[in-house]
Amino acid sequence: MKVTLDLDKLLEEGKINLAEYEKFSQLSAHSTATLAFNILVGFGVIAVGGATLALLPTTATAISLGLIIGAAGIAMIYAHHEQWVVLANICVVVGALLFGGGVISAEEGAAGTYILIATVFASAGIVARSSLLTVLAVLALSSCLGARTGYLHATYFLGIQEPALTVILFTIFSVATYQLSRIITADYKGIAIIASRTGIFLVNFGFWIGSLSGDRSQGGEIIIADWLFAIFWAIALLIAGIWAWQGNRRWLVNVVAVFGGIHFYTQWFERLGGSPKTVLIAGLITLGFALGLRAMNTKLIKGNLHK
């Protein structure tokens, strides 16, 4: 367990003496120097890998580099040298990303490819205990259903081709990974929770897209109407919010509030348009929600402190 302490403040308040202050400061300085060294070496690895890929810009180069760098990182992790942990994690992350990018390029983004990428990212994420790779693994799974993002000049895109299927599958996924986090060891609990939270975001994105365009067949026929998505999204947010409130789950309370606001604004302006009057009313309602959320967070914090 890592704890962040303000040594100057603790010394000033008399909670530690001068000898303890100097001892902890020396330990901190050593840790900082080791971290800086690991990061510098990590940047070196990234630079060498990037330069090699630039000189030999092929998918085989990316895949080979990814395997080599990733294997080196895993070897350092299993060597159990504490001073190399940061560098090892950097190597695993960089290796997995290079491998994933190479495979996607070689297979031209075939759906089955994303299952392989998700498996590799998830495995590497577990080994390195990397939250980034865990998130990317879940996003790779969503790509199997056609989820995607895009960017043009000053414009961002979010695409969910199967909103209903995305909602159903990632609801099951989020519940399953959350339950898993309650029975596995503390070392891997954070990974399972990150996976569950990423799934929650995808569920809400599925509801969001569905509430705008519904769920359509390949021929363009509406299978599930947009208003059904809007209603069930509101119900899902309400149920999740109540459950989060009862269990003092602050993260979920805040996520429900954020997507509740997105849902409110989306449906408000879709139905009523963007006139000055509707913007004013929506803004006032949102300010009321914000004040309520702040009060809820304060109450949750006090409730956790009293436990």
N, C-alpha and C positions, 0 to 999 in steps of 0.2 A: 504494500500500500504506500502511495506517495502522498505526502502532505506538504503544502506550501505555507511557509511561515515568514512573517516579516520580523527578522531578527532585531533590527533597529527599534521597532516598536515594542517588542517583547522586553528588550533591555531597558528601554525608557520606562516601561510600566513596572519594572522590577520582577517580571515573571521568570527571567533567567539572569544569572550573574555574568560577570565579565569573562570568567574562564570558559563558561559554556558558550558565550557569544563568540569568542575567538575559536573555539573548537569547531562549532558549527560553520563558521565562516570559512575555515580552512577546508572542511569537507565540501562545502559548496563550491569553493574555487577549484578544487580538484575535479569535481563533477562537471563544472562549466568548461574547463579546459579539455576534458575528454570528449564532451559533447561537440565542442567546436572542431576538434580534430576529426571526429567521425563525420561531421557534416562536410568538411572540406574534402575529405577522401571520397565521400559520396558524390559530391559535385564533380570530382575528377573522374569517377566511374561513369557518370552521366555524360561528361564531355567526350571521353574516349569512345563510349558506345555510340553517341550521336555522330562523331566524326567518322567512325568506321561505317556507319549506315549511310552517311553522305557520300563516302568514297565508293561504296558498293551498294547502291540503292536497289536492293532486290528483296523480295519477301523472304527468300532463304536466308539472307543476311540477318534480317530482323528476327526471324524465328531462332536461328542459331545463337545470336547474341543474347536473346531473351533466355534461352535454356542455360547458357553458360553463366550469365550474371545471376540468374535466379538460383542455379545450383550452388554457386559460390556463397550466396546469401544464406541458403538453407544449411550449408556445411558450417558456416560461422555460428549460426543459431544453435546447432546441435553440439558445437564445440564447447558451449557454455562459458565463453569468455565474456564477462559482463561488460568490459570496456568496448567490445565490438558490436554490441546489440543494435545500436542506432544504425551503424553502417550495414549490418546484416539485413535489417529491415528495409533500408533504402535499396539494397541490391535485389531483394525479393520483389519489391514493388516495381522497380524499373524493369527487371527481368520479365515479370508477368505482363506488364504493359507492352513491352517490345514483342513478346511472343503473341499476345492477343492481337495486336495491330497487324503483325505479319500474317497470322492465320486468316483474319478477316479480309485482308487484301488478296491473299491467295485464293480464297474461296468466293470472293466478290460478294460478301455479306449474306451467304445462304443461311436460312433459318437454323439448320442443324449446327452450323458453325458456332452460333451463340450459346448453344448448350455446352459445347466443348469449352468455350471461353469462360462461361459461368463456372464450370467445374474447376478449371485451372485457377481462376481468380479466388474461388471459395477455398480451395485447398491451400493456395499460397497465403490467403488471408488468415486461415487458421494457424498455419505454421508460424507466420510472422506476427500473428495477432494484430493484423492491420485492418483498421476500420475502413480505410479508403478502398482496399481491395474487396472487402465484404460488400460495401455499397455498390461497387462496380459489378460484382458478381450478380447481385439482385437486379441491377439495371440491364445486365446482359440477358437475364432470364426474361425480362419484360420485352426485350427486342425480339424474342421468339414469337411474340404476339403482335409484332408490328409497331411497338412503341418506338418513338424517335424524337429527336430534337433537330432544329435547324437554325441557321442564322444568315440573314442578308444585312445589308447596310442599315444599322439602327433598328433592326427587326428580328425578333426571336420567334421560333416556332416550337410548338409542342404537339405531337401527333400520337393519338391512341387509336389504332385501327379497330380493336375489339374492346370497346369500353366495358360491356357487360361481363365478358370473360375475364378481363383484367381485374374488375372489382371482385368477382367470385374467387378466382384463383389466388389473388394476393391477399384477400381477407383470410382465406384458409392458411396461406403461408405465414402471415403475420401472427395469427393466433398460435400456430404450431411452433414457430421459433420463439415466441414469448414463453410458451409453456416449457419449451426446451431450456430456456435460460434459467428456469426455476429449479432444475434438477441437475444441471451440469456443474462442474467445478468453477470456482471464481475466476480462474485463469481465462476461461472461454465464455464466461457469462456475458461480458461486454460485446463480444462478437455476435452472439445470438440476439442481443437486444438491438444492436445496430441493424442487423438484417430485418428484424421485426419492424423497426421504425421506418426503414426504407420502403418496406412493403406497404406501410400505412400511407406514405406519401403517394405511392402508385395507385392505391385504392381511391384516394381523393382525386388524383388526376383523371382516373377513369370516370368517376362520377362527374367531374367538371366538364370533360369533353362530351360525355353522354348527355348532360343537361343542356348543352348547346345544340347538338346535332342529332341526338338519339343514337341508336345502334342500327346500322344498315347492312343489308346483304351485299354481296358482290355486285349484284345488279342495281344497287342503289335504292332498293325498297326498304322502308322503315320497318324494322322488326320490333324495336322497343322505342316508344315515343320519348322525346326529350323531357316532357313534363313528368314522366314516371321517374326518370333519373333524378330530377330536381326534388321530387317528394321523398324518394328513398334516401337520397343524400342527406336531406334535412333530418330524417328519422335516424339514420346511422350516426350522424354527428351528435344528435341529442342523446342517444343511448351511450355512445362512447364518452361524451362529456359527463354524464351522470356517474358512469362507472369510474372514470378517472377522478372525479371529485370525491366519491366515497372512499377511494383507496389512496388519496393524497398523491396522485400521480401527476405532478406538475407539468412534466413535458407534454403529456397527452392533453392536459387541460389547455395548454397554450396552442398546441397544434389544432385542436378542435376550434379554438377561438379564431385562429388565423384563417382556417378553411371555412369556418362559419361566415367570417367577413367576406371572403372571396365569393362564397355561394350567394350571400346577400346582395353584394354589388352586382354580380353577374346577372342574377334573375331580375333585380331592380331595373337595371339599365336595358336589359333585353326586352322587358315588358313595358317599361315606362319611358324609355329613351333617355337622352343625356341633356335635358334642358337645365337651365340654372336652378329652377325650383327643385327638380328631382335631385340634383347634385347637393344642394343645400340640405334638404331633408335627410338624404342618405348620410351626409357628413355628420349631422347632429346625432343621428341614431348610432353611427359608428363610434363617436366620442363617448356616448353613453355605455356602449359595450366595452370600450377600452377602460373606462373607470371601474366598471364592474369586474373586469378581468384583473385589474390591479388589486382590488379588494380581495378577490378570491385567492390570488397568489400570496398576498400577505397572510391571509388566514391559513393557507396550506403550510407556509413556512413556520408559523407559530405552532401549528398542529404537529409538525415534524419535530420541532424543538422540545415539545412537551412529552414526546414519546420516550 
